[in-house]
Amino acid sequence: MLEILKNRTYRHLFLAQVVALLGTGLATVALSLLAFDLAGDKAGQVVGTAMAIKMVAYVFIAPIAAALAENIPRRVMLVSLDLVRAAVALALPFVTEVWEVYVLIAVLQSASAAFTPTFQSTIPDTLPNEDDYTRALSLSRLAYDLENLISPALAGMLLLVTSWQGLFSGTVVGFIASALLVVSVALPSGSAPEKRRGIYERSRRGFRIFMATPRLRGLIALNVVVSMAGSMVIVNTVVIVQGGFGLTDQHTAMAFAAFGAGSMLAALALPALLKRWKDRSVMLAGAWVLLGGLGAAWFADSLYMLMPVWALLGVGFSTVQTPIGRLLTQSSHGEDRPALFAAQFSLFHAGWLIAYPLAGWLGSSAGIQPTLMVLAVLGLVFLIAASRLWPADDPLVIAHSHHDLPRDHPHRTESGAEHSHRYVIDELHPRWPG
């Protein structure tokens, strides 16, 4: 897996992702503690609302940013957005009112909504070999898990010598280091579109591909399952550990770390599993693990019972999330890849836009156990939908006749008679109704 780090461009991008996520992880813990400091037992409402603001930015900003950035060099865009995020993180320790948290989170997450899909769509262009890209996806998943494992552990150690305000300094350092690493390499420009398209067309193109592709329609439903389980961990961990168990900031960090450990374990195992099993089977199994974790959490009445349950949820989370890049790459040509990654980013977080406030407000008003039951039932509904929308015999290769296309058109195979292995929408053979 580590052999792909010999690629200098990818190595720098991976390290940029690691340091940025380490900083983001510190900010996540600090935000929970800030909310508890400002709102006490109502911290779940503050975190849930802040995360809902984050999701609004992700849902609406990502596709627009991808469209606007089509003619902006990737390196310029990524570095600029890193600097914006660093500036916001620098201001967060000085907030004294809840509304100030919401404003800063809106700015920070709008920048992240533009940054993340652009970054993700760069990786398959950097590593065109499918096996290398699969390994990169697992490494990327491991990097995300650092936010849930190493960052909370680091936060716990830092909290021994500083307050939660000091954690935001690590976030600033992470974003600045990320910008320096990105600027140190030349990034692939990606495939140019065959013809110029307007902003509206560029914004909706990824969504059109999603709705025309069976495996991606199933992915939309799986996104919701992930959000139902993940929102419980992110929003209510501090409430359960400190409000319910009466423990400390360090114990909250331990619970987050357990979730990250489970996710990391799954990410390490997935490259081998994805060689033996279809993506659909692996991802649906991960979704069932998530529902099982929500059920097991009902009986967790101490930190030492909660931690293995959170680890189980981490396993399911990573098992569903890691193969997504493969699905998106298989379902698009290079010119449409940024739009498709932006659409996934937006659709994925649309589920969180519902799940975050639901987990926060329901947990505060009805209690943790009723919240677990509601989230599990909703997750089950969408898991059943995913299994129906994504057919078990979903082929990787779909044949289409394209006798009207040039022989060198990317929609042809070498024989010139059939469609390549991508699901693609274009004006010559629309697969989107209307």
LUMLOVO-385033 format. One line per field, with one value per residue (C-alpha): x, y, z; residue number from 1. Coordinates in Angstrom, 1 decimal, padded with zeros to 4 digits. Example, Ala and Ser with C-alpha at 12.3 -4.5 7.8 and 13.67 -1.06 7.14 Angstrom:
px c(012.3:013.7)
py c(-004.5:-001.1)
pz c(007.8:007.1)
resi c(1:2)
//
This chain:
px c(000.0:002.8:004.5:002.3:004.0:007.0:004.9:006.1:002.9:000.7:003.0:002.8:-001.0:-001.3:000.8:-001.2:-004.4:-002.9:-001.8:-005.0:-007.1:-005.0:-005.8:-009.4:-009.6:-008.3:-010.9:-013.7:-012.8:-012.4:-015.7:-017.5:-015.8:-016.5:-020.2:-020.3:-018.6:-021.2:-024.3:-023.7:-026.1:-027.5:-024.2:-025.8:-028.0:-025.1:-023.0:-026.0:-026.8:-023.2:-022.9:-026.2:-024.7:-021.7:-023.9:-025.8:-022.5:-021.4:-024.7:-025.0:-021.5:-019.7:-021.3:-021.3:-017.6:-016.7:-018.4:-016.8:-013.4:-013.3:-010.9:-008.9:-005.7:-006.1:-003.1:-004.1:-007.6:-006.5:-003.8:-006.2:-008.9:-006.4:-005.4:-009.0:-009.6:-006.5:-007.7:-011.1:-009.5:-007.3:-010.5:-012.4:-010.7:-011.9:-015.7:-017.9:-021.4:-023.1:-024.0:-020.3:-019.6:-022.2:-020.9:-017.3:-018.4:-020.3:-017.2:-014.9:-017.1:-017.9:-014.1:-014.0:-016.9:-014.9:-011.6:-012.5:-014.1:-011.4:-008.7:-010.5:-010.9:-007.1:-006.1:-007.4:-005.6:-002.4:-002.7:-004.4:-003.7:-006.8:-004.9:-002.8:-006.0:-007.6:-004.6:-004.8:-008.4:-007.5:-004.7:-007.1:-009.5:-006.7:-006.0:-009.6:-009.4:-006.6:-009.2:-011.0:-008.0:-004.8:-006.4:-008.5:-005.5:-003.4:-006.2:-006.3:-002.6:-002.7:-005.6:-003.3:-001.3:-003.7:-007.4:-009.6:-008.8:-005.2:-006.4:-007.3:-003.6:-003.1:-005.8:-004.1:-000.8:-002.4:-004.0:-000.9:001.2:-001.3:-001.0:002.8:002.7:000.2:002.2:005.4:004.1:002.7:-000.8:-002.5:-004.9:-007.5:-009.3:-010.6:-014.3:-015.1:-017.1:-017.7:-020.6:-022.4:-022.2:-025.7:-024.9:-021.6:-023.3:-025.9:-023.9:-022.7:-026.2:-027.4:-024.8:-025.8:-029.5:-028.7:-026.4:-027.9:-024.9:-024.8:-028.5:-027.8:-024.9:-027.2:-029.2:-026.0:-024.9:-028.0:-027.3:-023.8:-025.0:-027.5:-024.9:-022.1:-024.2:-024.8:-021.1:-020.1:-023.0:-023.7:-020.4:-019.7:-023.2:-023.1:-019.6:-019.6:-023.3:-024.4:-021.4:-020.1:-016.6:-014.0:-012.7:-010.0:-012.6:-014.6:-011.4:-011.0:-014.5:-013.7:-010.4:-012.2:-014.4:-011.3:-009.5:-012.4:-012.4:-008.7:-008.8:-011.4:-009.4:-006.3:-008.3:-010.3:-007.8:-007.6:-011.4:-012.1:-010.1:-012.2:-015.6:-017.7:-017.9:-021.7:-021.3:-018.6:-020.5:-023.9:-022.1:-020.6:-024.1:-025.4:-022.5:-023.5:-027.1:-025.8:-023.6:-026.6:-028.5:-025.6:-025.2:-028.6:-027.0:-023.8:-024.1:-020.4:-017.4:-015.9:-019.0:-019.3:-015.8:-016.1:-019.5:-018.0:-015.2:-017.8:-019.4:-016.0:-015.6:-018.9:-018.3:-015.0:-016.3:-019.0:-016.9:-013.6:-014.8:-016.8:-014.0:-013.8:-017.5:-017.2:-014.1:-015.8:-018.9:-017.3:-014.7:-012.0:-013.7:-016.8:-014.9:-014.7:-018.5:-019.2:-017.0:-018.7:-022.1:-021.2:-019.8:-023.1:-025.4:-023.4:-023.7:-027.4:-028.0:-026.0:-028.0:-030.9:-029.1:-027.0:-029.9:-032.0:-029.3:-028.7:-032.2:-033.8:-031.0:-031.5:-035.3:-036.1:-032.9:-030.1:-032.0:-035.0:-032.6:-030.7:-033.9:-035.1:-031.7:-031.5:-035.0:-034.3:-031.0:-032.7:-035.2:-032.4:-030.4:-033.3:-033.6:-029.9:-030.1:-033.0:-031.6:-028.2:-028.9:-026.8:-025.9:-024.8:-022.3:-019.1:-019.2:-022.3:-022.5:-024.0:-023.8:-022.2:-021.7:-022.2:-019.1:-015.6:-013.3:-011.1:-014.0:-013.6:-017.0:-015.8:-013.8:-010.9:-013.3:-015.0:-018.4:-019.3:-019.3:-016.3:-016.6:-017.9:-021.4:-021.4:-024.0:-023.5:-025.7:-025.2:-026.7:-028.5:-029.4:-031.1:-034.9:-035.7)
py c(000.0:002.4:001.9:004.6:007.1:006.9:009.1:012.5:014.4:012.0:011.8:015.6:015.5:012.7:014.5:017.7:015.7:014.2:017.5:019.3:016.5:016.4:020.1:019.6:016.8:019.1:021.6:019.0:018.2:021.8:022.7:020.1:021.4:025.0:024.1:022.4:025.4:027.8:025.6:022.9:019.9:021.6:021.2:018.7:021.4:023.7:021.1:019.7:023.2:024.0:020.8:021.5:024.8:022.9:020.6:023.4:024.8:021.4:020.7:024.0:025.3:022.2:021.8:025.6:025.8:022.9:024.7:028.1:026.5:024.7:027.3:027.9:026.1:023.4:024.4:028.1:027.1:024.6:026.8:029.8:027.8:026.4:029.9:031.0:028.0:028.9:032.4:031.2:028.7:031.5:033.5:030.6:030.7:034.2:033.6:034.3:033.8:030.9:032.9:033.7:030.0:029.6:032.5:031.2:027.6:028.8:030.5:027.6:024.9:026.9:026.9:023.1:022.5:024.0:022.4:018.7:017.6:019.5:017.6:014.3:014.6:015.3:011.9:009.6:011.9:011.6:007.8:006.5:002.9:001.3:-000.8:002.3:004.3:001.7:001.7:005.5:005.4:003.2:005.5:008.4:006.7:006.2:009.9:010.7:008.3:010.3:012.9:010.3:008.5:010.5:013.9:013.1:011.4:014.4:016.6:014.7:015.2:018.9:019.4:018.3:021.5:023.9:024.8:023.9:027.3:026.1:023.3:025.6:026.6:023.1:023.6:026.8:025.0:022.1:024.3:026.3:023.1:021.7:024.9:024.6:021.0:021.6:024.5:022.4:020.2:020.6:019.1:017.4:019.7:017.0:016.4:019.4:019.4:018.6:021.8:024.9:024.6:027.2:027.3:025.9:022.9:022.3:022.5:019.9:017.5:015.4:015.0:013.9:011.2:010.1:009.8:007.9:005.3:002.4:002.0:005.7:005.8:003.1:005.1:008.0:005.8:004.4:008.0:008.5:005.3:006.5:009.9:008.4:006.4:008.9:011.8:009.9:009.6:013.2:015.0:013.0:011.6:014.5:014.4:010.7:010.7:014.0:014.6:011.0:009.3:012.4:012.0:014.5:016.0:013.3:010.5:012.2:012.1:008.4:007.7:009.5:007.6:004.3:005.2:006.2:002.9:000.8:002.9:002.6:-001.2:-001.6:000.7:-001.5:-004.6:-003.2:-003.4:-007.1:-007.5:-005.4:-007.9:-010.8:-009.2:-006.8:-003.2:-003.7:-006.6:-004.9:-001.6:-003.2:-005.3:-002.2:-000.6:-003.6:-003.2:000.5:-000.5:-003.2:-000.6:001.7:-001.3:-002.2:001.4:001.1:-001.1:000.9:002.3:003.0:004.3:000.9:-000.5:002.5:002.3:-001.1:-000.1:003.2:001.1:-001.2:001.9:003.0:-000.3:000.1:003.7:003.0:-000.1:001.9:005.1:003.7:002.2:005.3:006.8:003.6:003.9:007.5:006.8:003.8:005.9:008.9:010.1:012.4:015.6:014.8:013.6:016.9:017.4:013.8:014.1:017.5:015.9:013.0:015.5:017.5:014.4:012.7:015.8:016.3:013.2:014.8:018.0:016.0:013.7:016.2:018.4:015.2:013.6:016.8:018.1:014.7:013.7:016.8:016.6:012.9:011.3:009.1:005.8:007.1:008.9:005.6:003.9:006.6:006.8:003.0:002.7:005.5:003.8:000.5:002.1:003.6:000.4:-001.6:001.2:000.9:-002.8:-002.3:000.7:-001.0:-004.3:-007.3:-008.0:-004.4:-004.8:-002.8:-002.8:-001.6:-001.9:000.9:001.3:004.5:004.3:008.1:008.8:009.3:006.3:008.1:009.2:008.1:006.6:003.8:000.8:-000.4:-002.1:001.3:-000.3:-000.2:002.1:002.0:000.7:004.1:005.2:008.5:011.1:013.3:015.1:012.4:009.6:011.0:008.5:011.2:011.5:014.7)
pz c(000.0:000.9:-002.5:-004.1:-001.8:-004.2:-006.5:-005.4:-006.3:-004.5:-001.5:-001.1:-001.6:001.0:003.5:002.9:003.6:006.8:008.4:007.5:008.9:012.1:012.5:011.7:014.3:017.0:015.9:016.1:019.7:020.6:019.1:021.2:024.4:023.4:022.9:026.4:027.9:026.3:026.6:029.2:028.8:025.7:023.9:021.6:020.2:019.6:017.9:016.0:014.7:013.9:011.9:010.1:009.0:007.8:005.8:004.2:003.0:001.7:-000.1:-001.9:-002.2:-003.5:-007.0:-007.6:-006.6:-008.9:-011.8:-011.1:-010.7:-014.0:-015.4:-012.2:-011.7:-009.0:-007.1:-006.8:-005.7:-003.1:-001.5:-001.4:000.4:002.9:003.8:004.3:006.6:008.6:009.1:010.4:012.7:014.1:015.1:016.7:020.1:020.7:020.4:023.4:021.9:020.2:017.1:016.5:016.4:013.7:011.6:011.7:011.0:007.9:006.5:007.4:005.9:002.8:002.1:002.9:000.5:-002.3:-001.3:-000.6:-004.0:-005.9:-003.9:-004.3:-008.0:-008.4:-007.0:-009.8:-012.3:-010.3:-010.0:-013.2:-012.4:-010.8:-008.2:-007.2:-006.9:-004.7:-002.4:-002.4:-001.4:001.6:002.5:002.2:004.5:007.0:006.8:007.6:010.5:011.9:012.6:014.8:016.3:016.6:016.8:019.9:021.5:020.7:022.0:025.2:025.8:024.9:027.3:030.1:029.6:027.9:027.5:024.6:023.1:022.5:020.4:017.6:017.2:015.9:013.3:012.0:011.7:009.9:007.2:006.6:006.3:003.9:001.7:001.7:000.6:-002.2:-003.6:-003.6:-006.5:-010.0:-010.1:-013.1:-014.8:-015.5:-018.8:-020.6:-021.6:-025.2:-025.4:-023.2:-020.9:-018.8:-015.0:-014.6:-016.9:-015.1:-011.7:-012.5:-014.7:-011.8:-010.4:-013.9:-013.9:-010.4:-011.3:-014.6:-012.9:-010.8:-008.6:-007.8:-007.0:-004.4:-003.2:-002.4:000.0:001.6:002.2:004.4:006.4:007.1:008.2:010.6:012.4:012.2:013.5:016.7:017.3:016.4:018.0:021.1:022.3:024.5:025.9:026.7:028.2:030.1:030.6:031.1:032.6:034.4:033.0:031.6:028.4:028.2:028.3:025.5:023.4:024.3:022.9:019.7:019.4:019.7:016.7:014.7:015.7:014.3:011.1:010.6:011.1:008.4:006.0:006.4:005.5:002.6:-000.3:000.1:000.6:-002.5:-004.6:-003.4:-003.1:-005.1:-004.0:-003.5:-001.1:000.9:001.2:002.1:004.8:006.2:006.4:008.3:010.8:011.3:012.2:014.5:016.2:016.8:018.3:020.6:021.8:023.5:026.1:026.6:030.2:030.8:028.9:028.7:027.1:024.8:023.4:021.6:020.3:018.9:017.4:015.7:014.2:013.0:011.2:009.4:008.6:006.8:005.1:003.4:002.7:001.4:-002.0:-003.0:-005.0:-007.1:-007.9:-009.0:-011.1:-012.8:-013.5:-015.3:-017.8:-016.7:-017.9:-015.7:-012.7:-010.8:-011.3:-010.1:-007.0:-006.2:-006.6:-004.3:-001.8:-001.9:-001.8:000.9:003.2:002.4:004.6:007.4:007.0:008.3:010.6:012.6:013.9:014.4:016.6:018.5:019.1:019.6:021.9:024.0:024.2:024.1:025.4:024.0:023.7:021.7:019.5:018.8:017.9:015.5:013.8:013.5:011.9:009.4:008.6:008.0:005.6:003.5:003.6:002.1:-000.5:-001.4:-001.9:-004.3:-006.2:-006.7:-008.5:-007.4:-011.1:-011.8:-014.7:-014.8:-018.6:-020.4:-024.2:-026.3:-030.0:-031.1:-034.8:-035.0:-032.9:-034.1:-033.8:-031.2:-029.1:-025.5:-025.4:-027.8:-027.0:-029.1:-031.5:-032.1:-031.7:-028.1:-025.0:-022.7:-019.1:-017.9:-017.4:-019.2:-020.1:-023.1:-025.6:-028.3:-026.2:-023.1:-020.4:-018.3:-018.9:-020.8)
resi c(1:2:3:4:5:6:7:8:9:10:11:12:13:14:15:16:17:18:19:20:21:22:23:24:25:26:27:28:29:30:31:32:33:34:35:36:37:38:39:40:41:42:43:44:45:46:47:48:49:50:51:52:53:54:55:56:57:58:59:60:61:62:63:64:65:66:67:68:69:70:71:72:73:74:75:76:77:78:79:80:81:82:83:84:85:86:87:88:89:90:91:92:93:94:95:96:97:98:99:100:101:102:103:104:105:106:107:108:109:110:111:112:113:114:115:116:117:118:119:120:121:122:123:124:125:126:127:128:129:130:131:132:133:134:135:136:137:138:139:140:141:142:143:144:145:146:147:148:149:150:151:152:153:154:155:156:157:158:159:160:161:162:163:164:165:166:167:168:169:170:171:172:173:174:175:176:177:178:179:180:181:182:183:184:185:186:187:188:189:190:191:192:193:194:195:196:197:198:199:200:201:202:203:204:205:206:207:208:209:210:211:212:213:214:215:216:217:218:219:220:221:222:223:224:225:226:227:228:229:230:231:232:233:234:235:236:237:238:239:240:241:242:243:244:245:246:247:248:249:250:251:252:253:254:255:256:257:258:259:260:261:262:263:264:265:266:267:268:269:270:271:272:273:274:275:276:277:278:279:280:281:282:283:284:285:286:287:288:289:290:291:292:293:294:295:296:297:298:299:300:301:302:303:304:305:306:307:308:309:310:311:312:313:314:315:316:317:318:319:320:321:322:323:324:325:326:327:328:329:330:331:332:333:334:335:336:337:338:339:340:341:342:343:344:345:346:347:348:349:350:351:352:353:354:355:356:357:358:359:360:361:362:363:364:365:366:367:368:369:370:371:372:373:374:375:376:377:378:379:380:381:382:383:384:385:386:387:388:389:390:391:392:393:394:395:396:397:398:399:400:401:402:403:404:405:406:407:408:409:410:411:412:413:414:415:416:417:418:419:420:421:422:423:424:425:426:427:428:429:430:431:432:433:434)
//
